[in-house]
Amino acid sequence: MHHHRSSTKDTKAGSGKRNQSKGRIETKRDSIKKVNTGALAKQDRLNTLKQLRDAKKEDIMYKKRFGNDFDDRPPPPKVVCIVAFHTQADSLSLKRKLLSVCGKPAEEVAALPPHIPAAVALPNWAQGPGIDRPRILVIDPPRDVFGVLDAAKCADVVLCAVGPHASLEEPSFDAVGYKMLTALKAQGLPVVFGAVHGSDTSMVTSGKKQAEAKKFVTRYFHSELGAETKLFQAGTDEEVKVMLRALAAATPKELTWRGNRGYMMAQEAEYNATEGILSLRGYVRGPGLRCRHLAHLTGHGDFVIEKISTLSDPCPMGTERGGSSSSSVGEKVVDELGPEGVDQQRLQAYDPTLAEQTWPTIEELEAQDKDLSSKPHRKGRGAAQIKAPGEAGGGEEAEAGDGGDDAMGDAEGGNMEDDEGSEDGAPSVAPSGMAGTEDAWDVSSNMTMDVPSSEAVAAEKRRREVLMQRSKEELEFPDEVDTPLEVPARERFQRYRGLKSFRTTPWDPYEDLPVEYSRIFEFEAFASTAKASRDQYAEDCYALENGGVSQLYCCVRLRGVPPNVFDKQTRGVPFVLSGLFESEQKVSVIHGHISRIKDYTEVIKSKQEVLMHAGFRRFSARPTFSDIPRKGSSRDEKFKFMRFLHEEVTTCASFYAPIVFPPCRLLMSVQNEGDSVPELAAAGNVVSVDPKQLLIKRIILTGYPFRTQKNKGVVRFMFFNPNDIRWFKPVELYTKKGLRGHITESLGTHGYMKCRFSAFIKQDDTVCMHLYKRVYPKWHPPAWGGSANAGPEDA
């Protein structure tokens, strides 16, 4: 049955269109709609309210991401870091073109030197949604890994500049570009954009070659930075304008390791040699800075802030979009260092009487029993305690306990272990060039070395071959050592012990602590202390007049800066200043989980000197590597010592350094003999600060069955005299085929011994004895500005 749809038909003359083929007039049919003015008015009201809510929500989310917590002040300029990943890319030309399209005078743009930050207000056509994104600060760091990392620490946008030409033989990233890209990915990237821009001569090419090169450039760029990352052509002014609109509209990405910390990239720096004061000028970001907290100058160390003052904004916002023409007039001091000063204590005072062994009195024993009954956990006897927040006397350090400093006989540098020093007689890789200054505050990032001679180069090659061979042996025969012939095994391995189970057997973390542990600090509750320190830092910054100096252009004066600070700073790289939380200047044992970079092929040995990048900090260290146990494996987790950092393995690196609160990225660079600059070798995260963490070194003594009968056997070549056999008789034996056994008695005078096993033993099996001892990180004062030759007694 045919159904006629309800509709209105327009029958006016001329309203239809005649069909040329069939001679009829086509008419447009409209469906009948019921008009309800009351409902439409209500819907309009609901829609308007919804739009207002969405606008407020977008504004709040943007302020959280960008750190704009103040409605009465504009946000700081968005930092755009231009990184040239190929020699074809011209970062200076791209910076000048960006500033030129923003309206800067041509004479000023042409005179702009390279590697100098330049701020500019965006024109109306380039501003993103809202009124809170009106300015950008453009910087083009030199093609240096450390310089790019320092500039990217403060960047909101990284603009990757690549050349206009690429092919299968010549990729868009050269060798230095790939190193910089790997380092940036390891540190953490903010918002990323790409720009195809080269010099004026390189941009001129034929249309066919340009189209083919564009495909290769796009393929290389997206394979490294992801297909969702935008790549813009930046050859003409119109193309640069399109890219500038995208930069203005991009929402900054929050990096967790810098989110709660105040920092500043200095646009100007001035040094007063007579007073030792370094004045830095720039926009303060994050919560802000305070004089009562120490500040870290990346690559140079920790310093005291003497004064903070606000200055007139050198790049004011335009008033036509609601911004103020200037945030302040002249210089105004907002914070000064008080007479109480700042806590600069790094180490506990050395007290040699703590190593004395005295018999306790009856009163002392009763007091100790009462203390143990009142508290479930025993306090540290070596490292000084940092109180948990909320306790009585919180924030003060407890006295270092006694009983543990007499264990220095097991010092890693002076014992007989062939795996803890430099076995081949050559110095551990790259001797330190990081001597401390007179005020013991400087931590240099430059590992300078003399030009090596031909003999030194040959010796370095031999040393690398030996290390490579030992690393391969460690992978094939892990932890296996040979029993010495000239030294009795009971003396050679006197500090080792046997364990029933490496995973479950308890080990007292306060047993026989070295002298170093009497100089460092530990936390009663690390996680809660870190959270309280971050909250306290933010409260102190916001307690200043008008909510602090966040987002303002300020001058920060640092006290006690050495005269060679400008010589050590890489040319063209701006100074980066960051605030320190409470207790972050104190020294403790830092633990981080790291993995090797695939491109690095050299051997990395435990306790060799490396360069660590922990967030804004950069310092020398000598980490000890260990295997990470499975989570929840036991109450007292033990980390097995590793002699080398192997590939495709996530390893725990432990080292003495100033305290760093996670979350924080951790990068490790190694400078080998003959290299001009350190090369990135591993990357990971800071996990914890805990001197009580157990680093257990395992060695395996091996022997071979001489005669076997059922589950009995005579084993030789594990020991070479009867006294050693009687000394190690209580230790359990294992075989590589899964048997367990024990020594029954010695046989003869040449190290043969009778053993009994849990099942039949075969002639081709190998008998093993596992021995363990606790090891500690290498004491390294240059990590906090001390002398490389200073020991724990005089550091």
WOFEN-V745684 format. One record per residue. N is the residue number from 0. PSI is psi in radians with two decimals (none if undefined). BURIAL is b if it has 16 or more other C-alpha atoms within 10 Angstrom, else e. D_LAST is the distance of its C-alpha to the last C-alpha in Angstrom with 2 decimals. Layout:
# WOFEN-V745684
N|PSI|BURIAL|D_LAST / N|PSI|BURIAL|D_LAST
This chain:
# WOFEN-V745684
0|2.30|e|102.14 / 1|2.39|e|101.09 / 2|2.24|e|98.98 / 3|2.13|e|98.94 / 4|2.40|e|95.48 / 5|2.20|e|95.72 / 6|2.92|e|95.10 / 7|2.51|e|96.42 / 8|2.15|e|98.41 / 9|2.02|e|98.67 / 10|0.25|e|102.27 / 11|2.64|e|102.38 / 12|2.38|e|103.91 / 13|-0.05|e|101.48 / 14|-0.35|e|98.68 / 15|2.99|e|98.85 / 16|2.18|e|98.31 / 17|2.33|e|101.19 / 18|2.10|e|100.58 / 19|-0.56|e|102.10 / 20|-0.68|e|102.95 / 21|-0.11|e|104.55 / 22|0.35|e|105.77 / 23|2.84|e|104.26 / 24|2.22|e|101.98 / 25|2.33|e|98.46 / 26|2.62|e|97.25 / 27|2.16|e|93.69 / 28|2.25|e|93.46 / 29|2.40|e|90.87 / 30|2.57|e|90.04 / 31|2.18|e|91.08 / 32|2.46|e|88.14 / 33|2.18|e|88.37 / 34|2.16|e|87.00 / 35|1.73|e|85.38 / 36|-0.59|e|84.20 / 37|-0.76|e|82.68 / 38|-0.71|e|80.49 / 39|-0.70|e|79.35 / 40|-0.70|e|78.37 / 41|-0.70|e|76.29 / 42|-0.67|e|74.65 / 43|-0.71|e|73.81 / 44|-0.75|e|72.16 / 45|-0.71|e|70.11 / 46|-0.70|e|69.09 / 47|-0.76|e|68.04 / 48|-0.67|e|65.91 / 49|-0.72|e|64.31 / 50|-0.68|e|63.47 / 51|-0.73|e|61.89 / 52|-0.76|e|59.77 / 53|-0.68|e|58.64 / 54|-0.73|e|57.77 / 55|-0.68|e|55.69 / 56|-0.73|e|53.95 / 57|-0.67|e|53.18 / 58|-0.73|e|51.84 / 59|-0.76|e|49.56 / 60|-0.67|e|48.26 / 61|-0.72|b|47.63 / 62|-0.64|b|45.71 / 63|-0.75|e|43.50 / 64|-0.67|e|42.79 / 65|-0.16|b|42.31 / 66|0.32|b|40.44 / 67|1.52|b|43.28 / 68|0.06|b|43.23 / 69|2.22|e|45.02 / 70|-0.32|e|48.74 / 71|0.07|e|48.82 / 72|2.52|b|46.56 / 73|2.72|b|46.82 / 74|2.75|b|44.23 / 75|2.85|b|41.99 / 76|2.54|b|43.25 / 77|2.13|b|42.93 / 78|2.10|b|40.38 / 79|1.98|b|42.07 / 80|2.01|b|39.86 / 81|2.05|b|42.07 / 82|2.12|b|40.67 / 83|1.97|b|42.72 / 84|0.06|b|42.72 / 85|2.67|b|45.00 / 86|-0.41|b|45.66 / 87|-0.57|b|49.14 / 88|2.35|b|47.80 / 89|1.70|b|47.53 / 90|-0.63|b|45.10 / 91|-0.74|b|45.73 / 92|-0.67|b|49.47 / 93|-0.68|b|49.15 / 94|-0.77|b|47.08 / 95|-0.63|b|49.69 / 96|-0.65|b|52.49 / 97|-0.79|b|50.95 / 98|-0.58|b|50.64 / 99|-0.77|b|54.13 / 100|-0.31|b|55.88 / 101|-0.12|b|54.17 / 102|0.17|e|56.05 / 103|2.56|e|53.68 / 104|2.53|e|55.59 / 105|-0.63|e|56.03 / 106|-0.71|e|54.89 / 107|-0.65|e|51.60 / 108|-0.71|b|51.03 / 109|-0.53|e|51.84 / 110|-0.01|e|49.42 / 111|2.14|e|46.49 / 112|2.84|e|43.68 / 113|2.71|b|41.88 / 114|0.31|b|38.67 / 115|2.24|b|39.17 / 116|2.47|b|39.59 / 117|2.20|b|43.11 / 118|2.56|b|44.52 / 119|2.53|b|48.22 / 120|2.36|b|50.55 / 121|2.51|b|52.62 / 122|2.96|e|56.41 / 123|-0.64|e|58.64 / 124|-0.26|e|59.65 / 125|-0.15|b|56.07 / 126|2.47|b|54.79 / 127|-3.02|b|54.35 / 128|2.43|e|55.86 / 129|-3.10|e|55.08 / 130|0.21|e|53.84 / 131|0.23|b|50.09 / 132|1.07|b|49.34 / 133|-0.15|b|50.50 / 134|2.75|b|47.76 / 135|2.64|b|45.54 / 136|1.95|b|42.55 / 137|2.33|b|42.75 / 138|2.46|b|39.94 / 139|1.56|b|40.12 / 140|2.75|b|36.65 / 141|2.84|b|36.62 / 142|1.23|b|37.15 / 143|2.39|b|33.47 / 144|-0.84|b|31.85 / 145|-0.68|b|28.75 / 146|-0.73|b|31.02 / 147|-0.69|b|33.48 / 148|-0.75|b|30.89 / 149|-0.73|b|29.50 / 150|-0.65|b|33.07 / 151|-0.32|b|34.15 / 152|-0.56|b|31.42 / 153|0.05|b|33.56 / 154|2.49|b|36.95 / 155|-0.49|b|39.86 / 156|2.30|b|41.99 / 157|2.05|b|41.20 / 158|1.86|b|44.21 / 159|1.96|b|44.35 / 160|2.16|b|46.31 / 161|2.75|b|48.11 / 162|2.87|b|50.66 / 163|-0.19|b|54.43 / 164|2.44|b|55.02 / 165|2.69|b|54.11 / 166|-3.11|e|55.72 / 167|-0.60|e|55.16 / 168|-0.50|e|53.76 / 169|1.71|e|51.69 / 170|3.00|b|49.93 / 171|-0.32|b|48.95 / 172|2.19|b|45.22 / 173|-3.02|b|44.03 / 174|-0.79|e|41.05 / 175|-0.64|b|38.55 / 176|-0.71|b|40.31 / 177|-0.65|b|39.89 / 178|-0.76|b|36.13 / 179|-0.68|b|35.86 / 180|-0.73|b|38.14 / 181|-0.74|b|36.13 / 182|-0.71|b|32.90 / 183|-0.71|b|34.75 / 184|-0.66|e|36.26 / 185|-0.64|b|32.94 / 186|-0.56|b|31.41 / 187|2.15|e|34.57 / 188|2.39|b|37.59 / 189|-2.63|b|39.35 / 190|2.35|b|43.10 / 191|2.33|b|44.12 / 192|2.79|b|47.16 / 193|2.60|b|48.39 / 194|2.19|b|50.15 / 195|1.83|b|52.19 / 196|2.33|b|51.92 / 197|-2.96|b|51.86 / 198|2.91|b|52.94 / 199|-0.60|e|56.53 / 200|-0.63|e|57.66 / 201|-0.39|e|56.18 / 202|-0.36|b|57.78 / 203|2.08|e|61.28 / 204|2.98|e|62.83 / 205|2.79|e|65.99 / 206|-0.70|e|66.67 / 207|-0.80|e|66.87 / 208|-0.62|e|63.62 / 209|-0.70|e|61.89 / 210|-0.71|e|63.06 / 211|-0.73|e|61.95 / 212|-0.60|b|58.51 / 213|-0.67|b|58.15 / 214|-0.76|e|58.67 / 215|-0.74|b|55.95 / 216|-0.77|b|53.46 / 217|-0.70|b|54.20 / 218|-0.80|b|53.89 / 219|-0.75|b|50.51 / 220|-0.83|b|49.15 / 221|-0.51|e|50.36 / 222|-0.49|e|49.23 / 223|-0.64|e|45.60 / 224|0.08|b|45.48 / 225|2.57|e|48.32 / 226|-0.36|e|51.99 / 227|-0.21|e|51.54 / 228|2.27|e|49.44 / 229|2.40|b|51.76 / 230|2.15|b|52.26 / 231|2.56|b|54.05 / 232|2.31|b|55.86 / 233|0.78|b|54.67 / 234|-0.65|b|57.04 / 235|2.96|e|59.33 / 236|-0.65|e|58.95 / 237|-0.69|e|60.74 / 238|-0.66|e|58.41 / 239|-0.61|b|55.35 / 240|-0.69|b|56.95 / 241|-0.76|e|57.32 / 242|-0.65|b|53.67 / 243|-0.65|b|52.69 / 244|-0.68|b|54.69 / 245|-0.67|b|52.80 / 246|-0.72|b|49.42 / 247|-0.60|b|50.60 / 248|-0.19|e|51.94 / 249|2.35|b|48.92 / 250|2.19|b|47.06 / 251|2.54|b|43.27 / 252|2.28|e|41.49 / 253|2.23|b|38.69 / 254|2.14|b|35.38 / 255|-0.59|e|33.81 / 256|-0.20|b|30.16 / 257|0.10|b|30.80 / 258|-0.73|b|33.61 / 259|0.24|b|31.96 / 260|2.37|b|29.42 / 261|2.43|b|30.28 / 262|2.88|b|29.90 / 263|2.34|b|31.45 / 264|2.04|b|32.34 / 265|2.22|b|32.54 / 266|-0.44|b|35.95 / 267|2.56|e|35.12 / 268|2.43|b|31.98 / 269|2.33|e|31.79 / 270|2.29|b|28.99 / 271|1.82|e|29.19 / 272|-0.55|e|27.32 / 273|-0.66|e|27.99 / 274|-0.18|e|26.46 / 275|0.64|e|23.94 / 276|2.25|b|25.80 / 277|2.12|b|26.68 / 278|2.16|b|29.92 / 279|2.37|b|30.82 / 280|2.32|b|34.33 / 281|-3.12|b|35.58 / 282|2.23|b|36.90 / 283|2.32|b|34.67 / 284|2.94|b|35.18 / 285|-2.73|b|34.51 / 286|-0.51|b|34.21 / 287|-2.91|b|32.82 / 288|2.66|b|29.85 / 289|2.62|b|28.84 / 290|-0.41|b|26.86 / 291|-0.13|b|25.52 / 292|2.48|b|23.68 / 293|2.79|b|20.95 / 294|2.57|b|22.16 / 295|2.24|b|20.88 / 296|1.94|b|22.17 / 297|2.16|b|22.71 / 298|-0.08|b|20.95 / 299|-0.48|b|18.95 / 300|-2.95|b|16.70 / 301|2.43|b|17.06 / 302|2.86|b|18.85 / 303|2.33|b|20.84 / 304|2.07|b|24.61 / 305|-0.69|b|26.39 / 306|2.53|b|29.95 / 307|2.22|b|32.12 / 308|2.55|b|35.74 / 309|2.57|b|38.60 / 310|2.93|b|40.69 / 311|2.41|b|44.13 / 312|2.10|b|44.30 / 313|-0.28|e|44.84 / 314|1.33|b|46.73 / 315|2.74|b|48.82 / 316|2.66|b|50.90 / 317|2.51|b|54.64 / 318|-0.16|e|56.70 / 319|-0.23|e|59.45 / 320|0.35|e|57.66 / 321|-0.08|e|56.59 / 322|2.88|b|53.23 / 323|2.62|e|52.39 / 324|-0.44|e|52.45 / 325|2.38|b|49.15 / 326|-0.42|b|46.61 / 327|2.86|e|45.87 / 328|2.05|e|47.14 / 329|-2.93|e|44.77 / 330|2.34|e|41.20 / 331|2.10|e|40.47 / 332|2.18|e|37.19 / 333|-0.33|b|36.60 / 334|2.38|b|33.08 / 335|2.72|e|30.84 / 336|2.23|b|27.52 / 337|3.01|e|28.38 / 338|-0.36|e|27.29 / 339|-0.31|e|25.22 / 340|-2.82|e|22.82 / 341|2.51|e|20.72 / 342|1.99|e|18.01 / 343|0.24|b|14.80 / 344|2.19|e|12.40 / 345|-0.74|b|10.15 / 346|2.70|b|8.36 / 347|2.59|b|10.14 / 348|2.42|e|9.64 / 349|2.23|b|9.00 / 350|1.82|e|12.60 / 351|-0.30|e|13.71 / 352|-0.29|e|17.26 / 353|-0.35|b|17.00 / 354|-0.11|b|17.39 / 355|2.47|e|20.63 / 356|1.91|e|23.83 / 357|2.58|e|26.63 / 358|2.20|e|30.02 / 359|2.61|e|30.58 / 360|3.01|e|33.54 / 361|-0.70|e|36.51 / 362|-0.71|e|35.54 / 363|-0.68|e|32.07 / 364|-0.71|e|33.76 / 365|-0.71|e|36.31 / 366|-0.65|e|33.75 / 367|-0.73|e|31.85 / 368|-0.67|e|35.20 / 369|-0.69|e|36.12 / 370|-0.68|e|32.88 / 371|-0.59|e|33.33 / 372|-0.46|e|36.95 / 373|-0.47|e|36.23 / 374|2.31|e|33.57 / 375|-0.51|e|34.22 / 376|2.44|e|30.63 / 377|2.42|e|27.98 / 378|2.85|b|24.68 / 379|2.45|b|21.35 / 380|-0.25|b|20.06 / 381|-1.16|b|16.51 / 382|2.54|b|15.49 / 383|2.50|b|16.33 / 384|2.40|b|19.65 / 385|2.04|b|20.59 / 386|2.58|b|24.25 / 387|2.60|b|27.03 / 388|2.44|b|29.19 / 389|-0.29|e|32.21 / 390|2.85|e|30.91 / 391|2.26|e|30.90 / 392|0.40|e|27.71 / 393|2.48|e|26.87 / 394|-0.19|b|23.81 / 395|2.70|e|22.01 / 396|2.37|e|19.24 / 397|2.82|b|20.33 / 398|2.52|e|18.68 / 399|2.33|b|16.78 / 400|3.01|b|19.37 / 401|3.02|b|19.63 / 402|1.32|b|20.95 / 403|-0.28|b|18.90 / 404|-0.11|b|15.74 / 405|0.12|b|17.98 / 406|0.35|e|18.40 / 407|-0.09|b|15.65 / 408|-0.29|e|18.62 / 409|0.49|b|19.06 / 410|2.41|b|15.84 / 411|-0.54|b|17.02 / 412|-0.30|e|16.20 / 413|0.05|e|17.81 / 414|-3.03|e|20.85 / 415|0.11|e|24.35 / 416|2.29|e|24.64 / 417|-0.10|e|26.26 / 418|0.02|e|25.43 / 419|-0.12|b|21.63 / 420|-2.66|b|20.78 / 421|1.75|b|22.75 / 422|-0.60|e|26.05 / 423|0.13|e|28.05 / 424|-0.19|e|25.84 / 425|2.65|e|25.26 / 426|2.59|e|21.86 / 427|2.59|b|21.10 / 428|2.29|b|22.80 / 429|1.56|b|21.82 / 430|2.60|b|18.89 / 431|2.40|b|16.47 / 432|0.41|e|17.59 / 433|1.04|b|15.05 / 434|2.49|b|13.03 / 435|2.82|b|11.28 / 436|3.14|b|13.17 / 437|-0.59|e|12.81 / 438|0.04|e|12.60 / 439|0.57|b|9.86 / 440|-0.19|b|12.63 / 441|2.28|b|14.37 / 442|1.72|b|14.65 / 443|2.68|b|17.50 / 444|0.07|b|20.19 / 445|2.05|b|21.64 / 446|1.49|b|21.03 / 447|2.52|e|22.86 / 448|2.65|e|24.25 / 449|2.84|e|26.82 / 450|2.13|e|30.37 / 451|2.59|e|30.63 / 452|3.05|e|33.35 / 453|-0.63|e|36.09 / 454|-0.69|e|34.56 / 455|-0.66|e|31.25 / 456|-0.73|e|33.26 / 457|-0.72|e|35.26 / 458|-0.66|e|32.25 / 459|-0.67|b|30.77 / 460|-0.76|e|34.14 / 461|-0.69|e|34.26 / 462|-0.70|b|30.80 / 463|-0.66|b|31.85 / 464|-0.70|e|35.08 / 465|-0.77|e|33.33 / 466|-0.68|b|31.04 / 467|-0.70|e|34.14 / 468|-0.72|e|36.05 / 469|-0.61|e|33.38 / 470|-0.70|b|33.17 / 471|-0.69|e|36.96 / 472|-0.63|e|36.95 / 473|-0.63|b|34.44 / 474|-0.62|e|36.89 / 475|-0.71|e|39.86 / 476|1.38|e|38.46 / 477|2.29|e|35.50 / 478|0.09|b|33.18 / 479|2.32|b|35.63 / 480|2.79|e|34.35 / 481|2.42|e|36.36 / 482|2.24|b|36.44 / 483|2.65|e|35.60 / 484|-0.59|e|38.46 / 485|-0.29|e|36.72 / 486|2.34|e|34.27 / 487|2.49|b|35.64 / 488|-0.54|b|34.82 / 489|-0.39|b|33.97 / 490|-0.68|e|31.10 / 491|-0.67|e|30.08 / 492|0.68|b|29.95 / 493|-0.38|e|29.27 / 494|0.08|e|26.58 / 495|2.77|b|29.02 / 496|2.81|e|31.65 / 497|2.59|b|34.85 / 498|2.42|b|35.59 / 499|-0.72|e|39.05 / 500|2.19|e|38.14 / 501|-0.53|b|34.97 / 502|-0.70|b|35.90 / 503|-0.33|e|37.07 / 504|2.21|e|35.61 / 505|2.65|e|33.09 / 506|2.14|e|29.48 / 507|2.05|e|27.40 / 508|-0.20|b|24.22 / 509|0.26|b|22.57 / 510|2.20|e|23.43 / 511|1.03|b|20.97 / 512|2.57|b|17.74 / 513|3.05|b|14.62 / 514|-0.58|b|11.57 / 515|-0.58|b|9.83 / 516|-0.27|b|12.73 / 517|-0.14|b|12.08 / 518|-0.27|b|9.11 / 519|-3.11|b|11.29 / 520|2.68|b|14.78 / 521|2.87|b|18.26 / 522|2.46|b|21.68 / 523|-0.67|b|24.82 / 524|1.66|e|27.02 / 525|-0.82|b|25.34 / 526|-0.81|e|28.57 / 527|-0.59|e|29.89 / 528|-0.71|b|26.63 / 529|-0.77|b|26.52 / 530|-0.75|e|30.18 / 531|-0.62|b|29.80 / 532|-0.71|b|26.94 / 533|-0.76|b|29.19 / 534|-0.71|e|32.16 / 535|-0.65|e|30.39 / 536|-0.78|b|29.18 / 537|-0.72|b|32.80 / 538|-0.71|e|34.22 / 539|-0.67|b|32.02 / 540|-0.70|b|33.06 / 541|-0.22|b|36.73 / 542|-0.21|e|36.70 / 543|2.98|e|36.87 / 544|2.35|e|40.29 / 545|0.49|e|42.61 / 546|0.26|e|40.24 / 547|-2.98|b|37.22 / 548|0.20|b|36.74 / 549|2.38|b|37.12 / 550|0.13|b|39.52 / 551|2.73|b|39.66 / 552|2.04|b|38.95 / 553|2.88|b|36.11 / 554|2.11|b|33.91 / 555|2.18|b|30.22 / 556|2.15|b|28.21 / 557|2.41|b|24.43 / 558|2.58|b|22.48 / 559|0.55|b|19.66 / 560|2.27|b|20.50 / 561|2.74|b|19.72 / 562|-0.43|b|22.97 / 563|0.35|e|22.69 / 564|-0.63|b|22.95 / 565|-0.53|e|26.61 / 566|-0.62|e|26.05 / 567|-0.38|e|23.68 / 568|2.28|b|26.04 / 569|2.32|b|28.72 / 570|2.28|e|32.02 / 571|-0.08|b|34.35 / 572|2.16|b|31.86 / 573|2.71|b|31.59 / 574|2.43|b|28.41 / 575|2.10|b|27.81 / 576|2.39|b|26.35 / 577|2.58|b|25.85 / 578|2.67|b|25.11 / 579|2.43|b|22.43 / 580|2.96|b|23.48 / 581|2.36|b|22.09 / 582|0.03|b|18.72 / 583|-0.11|b|18.27 / 584|-0.19|b|15.11 / 585|2.69|b|13.37 / 586|2.39|b|11.64 / 587|-2.92|b|13.87 / 588|2.03|b|15.86 / 589|2.42|b|18.40 / 590|2.30|b|21.72 / 591|2.61|b|24.29 / 592|2.10|b|27.67 / 593|2.79|b|28.35 / 594|2.60|b|31.23 / 595|2.56|b|31.72 / 596|2.37|b|33.64 / 597|-0.56|e|36.97 / 598|-0.26|e|37.00 / 599|2.19|e|33.81 / 600|-0.14|e|34.87 / 601|2.80|e|31.93 / 602|2.34|b|30.17 / 603|2.04|b|26.90 / 604|2.61|b|24.92 / 605|2.45|b|22.37 / 606|0.20|b|18.70 / 607|2.72|b|19.69 / 608|2.28|b|18.02 / 609|3.07|b|19.96 / 610|2.11|b|20.17 / 611|2.42|b|20.54 / 612|1.92|b|22.87 / 613|1.62|b|22.71 / 614|-2.14|b|25.39 / 615|-0.19|b|24.60 / 616|2.66|b|21.00 / 617|2.14|b|20.12 / 618|2.86|b|16.76 / 619|2.58|b|15.67 / 620|2.89|b|15.24 / 621|1.44|b|16.12 / 622|2.62|b|18.56 / 623|2.21|b|20.27 / 624|2.54|b|23.99 / 625|2.72|b|26.28 / 626|2.43|b|29.90 / 627|2.13|b|30.81 / 628|2.87|e|33.13 / 629|2.56|e|36.32 / 630|2.37|e|36.30 / 631|0.33|e|37.48 / 632|-0.59|e|37.45 / 633|2.96|e|36.08 / 634|-0.75|e|34.42 / 635|1.62|b|31.13 / 636|2.41|b|30.75 / 637|2.33|b|29.14 / 638|2.06|b|27.83 / 639|2.22|b|28.73 / 640|2.42|b|26.22 / 641|2.30|b|27.50 / 642|-0.45|b|26.76 / 643|2.68|b|28.02 / 644|1.83|b|28.64 / 645|2.89|b|32.43 / 646|2.66|b|34.96 / 647|0.57|e|36.80 / 648|2.26|e|34.39 / 649|2.13|b|32.30 / 650|2.63|b|28.96 / 651|2.19|b|26.02 / 652|2.17|b|22.70 / 653|2.35|b|19.57 / 654|2.72|b|16.04 / 655|2.27|b|12.70 / 656|2.88|b|13.14 / 657|2.58|b|14.00 / 658|2.39|b|17.11 / 659|2.15|b|20.41 / 660|2.24|b|23.69 / 661|2.83|b|26.56 / 662|2.44|b|29.03 / 663|2.31|b|27.11 / 664|2.56|b|27.90 / 665|2.08|b|25.43 / 666|2.53|b|26.02 / 667|2.16|b|24.43 / 668|2.52|b|25.00 / 669|2.33|b|24.70 / 670|1.95|b|25.02 / 671|2.92|b|26.88 / 672|2.21|b|27.62 / 673|-0.20|e|30.15 / 674|2.46|e|29.79 / 675|-0.67|e|29.53 / 676|2.69|b|27.92 / 677|2.61|b|26.31 / 678|2.40|b|29.00 / 679|2.20|b|29.12 / 680|-0.55|b|29.04 / 681|2.82|b|28.83 / 682|2.68|b|29.17 / 683|-2.51|b|29.17 / 684|2.63|b|27.89 / 685|2.28|b|24.94 / 686|-0.87|b|26.27 / 687|2.98|b|23.98 / 688|1.84|b|20.59 / 689|1.80|b|20.74 / 690|-0.32|b|18.32 / 691|-0.14|b|21.56 / 692|2.31|b|23.14 / 693|2.05|b|24.25 / 694|1.90|b|23.66 / 695|2.19|b|26.13 / 696|2.31|b|26.70 / 697|2.40|b|30.33 / 698|2.65|b|32.01 / 699|2.07|b|35.78 / 700|2.30|b|37.63 / 701|2.53|b|41.12 / 702|2.95|b|44.38 / 703|2.41|b|47.98 / 704|2.28|b|51.22 / 705|-0.77|e|53.37 / 706|2.52|e|56.28 / 707|2.52|b|56.96 / 708|1.86|e|59.58 / 709|-2.05|e|59.67 / 710|0.25|e|56.39 / 711|2.75|b|55.46 / 712|2.76|b|53.89 / 713|2.11|b|52.44 / 714|2.43|b|49.02 / 715|2.97|b|47.54 / 716|0.09|b|44.58 / 717|-0.72|b|42.01 / 718|2.94|b|41.44 / 719|0.22|b|42.81 / 720|2.69|b|43.35 / 721|-0.55|b|44.76 / 722|-0.67|b|41.80 / 723|-0.66|b|39.60 / 724|-0.76|b|42.41 / 725|-0.56|e|42.68 / 726|-0.72|e|38.90 / 727|0.24|b|38.89 / 728|-0.61|b|42.36 / 729|-0.24|e|41.38 / 730|2.40|b|39.73 / 731|2.60|b|42.09 / 732|2.69|b|43.33 / 733|2.75|b|44.12 / 734|2.78|b|46.23 / 735|-0.16|e|46.11 / 736|0.22|e|49.55 / 737|0.12|e|48.48 / 738|2.78|b|49.39 / 739|2.57|b|47.47 / 740|-2.98|b|47.84 / 741|2.84|b|46.57 / 742|2.28|b|46.78 / 743|-0.80|e|49.82 / 744|2.86|b|49.63 / 745|2.63|b|48.78 / 746|1.96|b|51.54 / 747|-2.86|e|51.82 / 748|0.16|e|49.09 / 749|0.36|e|47.75 / 750|0.16|b|45.84 / 751|2.56|b|48.78 / 752|2.54|b|48.76 / 753|2.36|b|51.24 / 754|2.66|b|50.19 / 755|2.41|b|52.01 / 756|2.98|b|51.59 / 757|-0.23|e|52.73 / 758|-3.08|e|55.45 / 759|2.34|e|57.10 / 760|2.47|b|54.67 / 761|2.84|b|55.66 / 762|-0.50|e|55.18 / 763|0.18|e|53.29 / 764|2.89|e|50.60 / 765|2.23|b|46.95 / 766|2.32|b|45.34 / 767|2.58|b|41.67 / 768|2.12|b|39.18 / 769|2.22|b|36.20 / 770|2.56|b|33.00 / 771|2.63|b|29.88 / 772|2.74|b|26.30 / 773|2.39|b|23.42 / 774|2.86|b|20.61 / 775|2.75|b|17.35 / 776|2.84|b|15.79 / 777|2.26|b|13.60 / 778|2.16|b|9.81 / 779|1.49|b|9.44 / 780|-0.50|b|6.75 / 781|-0.30|b|9.86 / 782|-0.50|b|11.56 / 783|0.38|b|10.21 / 784|0.16|b|9.94 / 785|-3.13|b|6.60 / 786|2.51|b|7.30 / 787|-0.45|b|9.15 / 788|0.01|e|8.70 / 789|2.37|e|5.04 / 790|-3.14|e|5.56 / 791|-0.39|b|5.38 / 792|-0.55|e|6.07 / 793|0.19|e|3.84 / 794|none|b|0.00
